[in-house]
Amino acid sequence: MIFDDLEQNLAILDHQHLRRHRRVVDTPAGPRLTADGRPLLAFASNDYLGLANHPLIVAALGAGAQQWGAGSGASHLVGGHLRPHEQLEERIAEFVGLPRALTFSTGYMANLAVAPALVGRGDAIFADKLNHASLIDAAIASRAEHKRYAHNDVDALEKLLAVSTAKRKLILTDAVFSMDGDLAPLPQLFALAEKYDAWLVVDDAHGFGVLGDSGRGSLAHFALPASPRIVLMGTFGKAAGVAGAFVAGAARVIEWLMNSARSYIYTTAAPPAVACAVLKSIELIEAGDALRSRLRQRIEQLRVGLAPLAAAHGWRQAASPSAIQPLIVGDNKAALDLAATLEVRRLWVPAIRPPTVPLGTARLRISLSAAHSAADVDALLTALKEAA
Ligand SMILES: *Cc1c(COP(=O)(O)O)cnc(C)c1O
């Protein structure tokens, strides 16, 4: 029976401690929230600058809805491309320093667009082993050969590039790895892209708004040139605190995406009010040095406090300079138990398990925000000490 299979699959998930559950949050995003009726101090969001509930962005969303209505009415190419969408594209291109940009409803859809637009059968994608699931799906959808190199291993990548006979080559990487928090060696990847005439596609979901001068992202952080072979993707749902995503690059690349990317063409344009909210968010990001400096202080505070704890309890602290600070526990159940112990102390830190992370590397994914206070981080460190 078809339903028996599902029952069995779910039972297997239970047995492996891999069944997912959701919590219902009854308050706006932020460090202090109520979930399933309980007040919790949360280290569980990607709202790195604390903008998700910022009054000016909320107001821009409301005013945008008053002026432009609730829905866009159609896909971008058919008639749903409204003035705020156009303004947002122009603003983003200027902000990240690339000639042109295209916006998408989600980062997942943006990633699904890029690789299949640039490569196909007979071509090859060279992808970091720890890339986000959406990049893996994009590589599969492209039908190009999908070569995966060990995490951040530039030499391994070069070996693959050197022997490849593919017609067109594409290097695909997260800029800030979503479950490890470390950065890709973008300057070295760019040098290899130049040497082997490859595209360099960079997913800056966790760098945009946080890294680089004025939060322009990872390309700015590493001072990479605005090369036509670089294609940059970023999201508006993380540091920007709203929703949606962009792809930026050479004008021809963007023109081709607009004409070929199925996840751009065959879907209704996001509500124009969302574009209004993101425009306000970019303004706050650009002026957000104080927020970024607060975030950096929390990161430093947590890292310094975690080091002795990790050493004492056999946990592994990742070499992460970013707001994503994983504490790698290893075993799925141990990670769940640690998260549960923290929850008793009214702290919410998600346990991340395979297949989101490699087998045997289950972890607490602590994510920090400029909205956390020094006392919040202290509370987490104290609870971890007691939990261990
Ligand atoms: C979150 C994320 C995405 C997807 O972005 P959404 O806007 O949430 O769909 C893509 N890539 C990475 C690395 C991410 O962390």
The ligand as an SDF file (V2000), in Angstrom:
LIG
                    3D

 15 15  0  0  0  0  0  0  0  0999 V2000
   18.8330   30.6660    2.9490 C   0  0  0  0  0  0  0  0  0  0  0  0
   19.7540   30.3290    1.8260 C   0  0  0  0  0  0  0  0  0  0  0  0
   19.3100   30.3010    0.5100 C   0  0  0  0  0  0  0  0  0  0  0  0
   17.8440   30.4300    0.1660 C   0  0  0  0  0  0  0  0  0  0  0  0
   17.3760   31.7120    0.3320 O   0  0  0  0  0  0  0  0  0  0  0  0
   15.8190   31.9380    0.6300 P   0  0  0  0  0  0  0  0  0  0  0  0
   15.5890   33.3520    0.2870 O   0  0  0  0  0  0  0  0  0  0  0  0
   15.6250   31.6130    2.0650 O   0  0  0  0  0  0  0  0  0  0  0  0
   15.0700   31.0020   -0.2660 O   0  0  0  0  0  0  0  0  0  0  0  0
   20.2260   30.0960   -0.4840 C   0  0  0  0  0  0  0  0  0  0  0  0
   21.5320   29.9000   -0.2030 N   0  0  0  0  0  0  0  0  0  0  0  0
   21.9990   29.9000    1.0610 C   0  0  0  0  0  0  0  0  0  0  0  0
   23.4470   29.6820    1.3100 C   0  0  0  0  0  0  0  0  0  0  0  0
   21.1130   30.0980    2.1120 C   0  0  0  0  0  0  0  0  0  0  0  0
   21.5680   30.0570    3.3590 O   0  0  0  0  0  0  0  0  0  0  0  0
  1  2  1  0
  2  3  1  0
  2 14  2  0
  3  4  1  0
  3 10  2  0
  4  5  1  0
  5  6  1  0
  6  7  2  0
  6  8  1  0
  6  9  1  0
 10 11  1  0
 11 12  2  0
 12 13  1  0
 12 14  1  0
 14 15  1  0
M  END
$$$$
